[in-house]
Amino acid sequence: MPKPLAWITHDACRLHDMGEGHPESPQRLLAIEAMLARDTELAASLQREAAPPADGAQLVRAHDERYVAAIERIAPSSGTRQIDADTAMNPYTLEAVRRAAGAAVRATDLVARGEVASAFCPVRPPGHHAEHARAMGFCIFNSIAVAAHHALAVHGFERVAIVDFDVHHGNGTEDIFRDDPRVMMVSTFQHPLYPYSGIDGRSERMVNVPLPAQADGRAFRAAVSGEWLPALRAFAPQMLFISAGFDAHREDPLASLALVEADYAWVTGELRAFADEYCGGRIVSVLEGGYSLPALARSVRAHARVLAGLSGG
């Protein structure tokens, strides 16, 4: 019998709220859950778990200890605490960010031990803009970086790779791993667009591929086939992590790329085939962006169905 797809999240991730009208809203997870209620085949293929909180030791592998302490110190007991123009905390945010990172850690444990084939973590807030010692762009703790560090430190992997197809460059992930020879990052993103980075940081291990506004699936697939996959094959990682942002969708209000659900299904299939060949099938995927609720739900469905080995992704 095939192993299930782990689906790891927590109710606390719905309670983090940065205010009325903010695009990174609790409705994002509600839209994904509504999709899952309609796709009974996908729902039946899942091993659903509540995310544990990441502990301090797990967080400080990716983040400065003083930064983690500062986030804990400024967490409000009421009202909203603004961190920057885009990023705020309410009384539930601290638990939400701990649970989001903890979901990625738990997913890593399950996948690394072979208990599940792969894992998807529909959590919020997102994380890939969070740098070693700085919150920004809706992000406070970098869940994918916490998980990758956990794989290296606890499970003994020597090389892991992070794939980021969010429409915004994952500057935080690059900041954390730029000088770590054990980690490769491959990414696509719209440029110029927030956070206006990724161009100067390209290297053999930081394979950043900027795409111009209005670029569609053909440009994206060319980047994956022509740049990501050759670099990944040369690096030969033992585990694959995905920063799964779906805001490059043509319906997303915050950017101007033109991907559709079929592109997300295709790239997930390419990454799954790569992981089967090089990584023992080990994939952990964590939700990042995606702000058109209907497009987000459809794109997550496409991604998750391919991860689960179902047809019609």
N, C-alpha and C positions, 0 to 999 in steps of 0.2 A: 504494500500500500504506500502511495507517495507521502512524503513528509509534508506537513502543513506549512503555510506561510504564517509566520508570527505577525501579529497585529497588536502593537503595544502603544497604549496611550493612557491618559488619566483624566478624570473629570476636572481636576484643577486647571488643566490647560484651557478649559472653556471659561474659567472664571477670571483669568487675566483679561483686563479690559482697559484700553488706553483712551477711551472716550468716544462719545457719539460721533459718527462720521469717519472714524479712523478706519482705513482700509484693512488693517491687520486686526480683524474683529473676531469675536467668538463664533460668529455665523459661519466662518470658514469650516470649522470642525463639524458644526451642525449640518452643513451641506454635504460633507463627506459621509457622515453617518446616515443621512437620508438616502444617499446613493446606495450605501451598503444594504439598507433595508429593502431596496428594490431589486438588488442583484443577489438573489438567494443562493445561486451557485457559488459566487465569490464568497459570500458570508459563510457558507458551509465548509469552505476550504481553509478557513482561518483557525489559528490557535490564538485566541484573544487573551491578553493579559493586561492587568493594571500596572503601570510603570512604578517602580520604586523610586525614591528620591536619590539622586547622585549624592555621594558623600564628599566631604572636603578633599580627601586624598585624590578622588577621581577628578574633581574640578581643577585642582591646582597642577595637574599634569599639563593642562592646556592653558591655564590662566594664572596670572600673577597672584600670589597668596594675598597680597594687600588689596588687590582689586576685588577678589572674592569677598574678603572681609568688609570692604567698603559697600558692596552691593547689599550684603546682609545688614549692614548698619543703617543704610538709608531707606530700607524697605518700609513703606508707610503702614501704620496700623489703621489709618482711615484716609479717605481722599486719594489724591493722585500726586505722585512725585515725578516731576519731569527730569529726565536724564539729559536728553538733547531735544532738538526741535521735533524729531520723529519718534522718540522712544520715551516711554513713561512706565511707571510702576503703580499698581494699585495694591490693596492689602493681600491679594491672592497671587501677585506676580512672583514673589520669591518661591513659593511652592511650585508654581507652574514651571519656572525655569529649571528648578531642581528635578522635577518630574520629567521634563522634556529631555534633559541630559541623561537622567536615569533610564528612560526608555531606550535610548541609544546604547547605553551600557548593557542593559538587560538583553537587548537584541544581539549585541556582540557576543555575549556569553552563550546564548542559545545557538547561534550560527556557528561559532567557533567550536563548540562541543558536538556539533552535528545533530542536535536535537530537532532542528528545523532546517528546511532547505534554504530559506532566506527570511528576511524580516522587513516589515515596513512600519514606520513610526509616524502616525498622523498626530503630530504634536505642535504646539505653539507656546510661546513665540518662536519664530525662526531663529537661526543661530549664526549663519555663515558670515555675517558682517561683524560679529563680535571678535575683536582682536585680543591679543594676549592680556592687555590691561585696559581695554576700552570698550564700552557699549556704544552701538550706533545702529542706525538703519533698522529699527524695530527689534534688534538683537541684543541680548544681555550675556548669556553663556553660549558658547559655540558647541552645540551638541555633537555634531559630526566630528569635531576635533577631539572632544572628550572621548568619544567612542574609539576613534583611531588610536589615540594614546593608550586606551585600555587594552586594545588588541595587542599592541606592542609590549606593554608592561606586564600584563597578566597572562596572556595566552602565548607569549613567546614568539610571535611572528617577527620576521626580520624585515619584511617589506610589505607595505599596504599602499593602496591607491585610493584617492578620493576623486569622484566624478561630480562635477557641478554643472547642471544645465539650467539653473535659474537665470532669469534675464539680466540680473545684476551680478557684477563680478563679486566673487567670494573673497573679498579683501581680508577678512578676518582669518579665514582658513589659511590663506597664503601667508599672512603675518605670523601665524603660529608655526607653520611648517617650512617656511622659506629655506631655513638653514639645516633642516633635518634630512639627511640622506636616506632615511628609511621610508620616506613618504613621497609619493608622486601625486600631483594634482593636475587634472585636466579639466578645462572648462570652456564653455561658450557663454557669451554675454553680449548684450547690445552696447555699442560704443559709438559716440559718447553718451553716457548715461550714468547716473549715480551708481557707485561712488567715484566714478571717473578715474578708475585704477585698472591695473591688469596689463597695460601695454608695456610698461617699463620692466615688469617683473618676470617676463618670460625667460625660461631656462629649460634645460633638458628635463627637469623635474617639475617645472611649473609651465605647463603647456596651455597657455591662455589663448583662446581664439576669439577675437572681437568680431562681431557681426554688425553691419550697418542697419539702421532703421529700415523696416519693411522687408528685411531678409526673411525668407520662408523656409519650408522644410527642405528644399533642395540645397540651400546654402548650409543649413544645419547638418544635414546628412553628409555633405561633402567634408565638413570639418571633422565629424566623427570618424568617417572612413579614412580620410586622408591624413589626419593629424593625431587624433586621440588614440585610435587603435594601434597604429605602428609604435607610438611612444609607450603605450601600455604593454605591448608585447615585448619590447626591449627591456622594460623594467621588471616584468614578470612578478607582479605582486602576489601575495599569498591570500589576500582578502581584499574585497572591493566595498567601498562605502560610497553612497550616492547622496549628494545634496540635491534633493528632488524638489526644485522650484518649478511651478507651472505657470509663471507669469510671462513666459515668452509666447503664450497662446495669443492668437490674433484677437481674441475678445478681451484681453486684459486691459484695464484702464490705466495702468501705471507705466506702460512701455509700448513699444511699436514694432515688435517682431511679429511674425505671422505663422507660428507653429499651430498645428491642430493635433487632436487626439492620436491620429495615426502616426504622427512623428514621435510622440512619447511611447507608444507601443513599440515602434520600430527600434528606437534607441535602447529601450529596456531589453528587447530581444537580442540586440547586438551585445549588450553588456552581460546578459545572462549566458550567451554562448561563450563569450570571453571568459567569464568566471568559471564556467564548466571546464574549460580547457586549462586554465592557469591557476585557479583559486579553489579547486575542489567544490565549485558551485557557491562559495561563500559570498553573500551579498547582504549588506545592511543598508536600507534606504530610509532617509529621514526627511520629512516634509520641510520645505523652506517657503518660498513665496507662492503666489497665486491668488488673485484678488477679484476676479470675476467668479462669483460663486457657482453658476452653472458650468462654466468652463473648467473650474477647479475640480468639481465633482466628476465630470466626465473624464478629465485627464488622469486623476487619481485612479479611477476605475480601469482605464487602459493600462496604466503602469502596474497596478496591483494584479490584474488578471494575468499579465505576462509573467510577473514574478511567481505567481501561484501555479504557472504551467497550464492555464486555462486557454481555450480558444476564444477568439473574438475580442482580443485586447484592444 
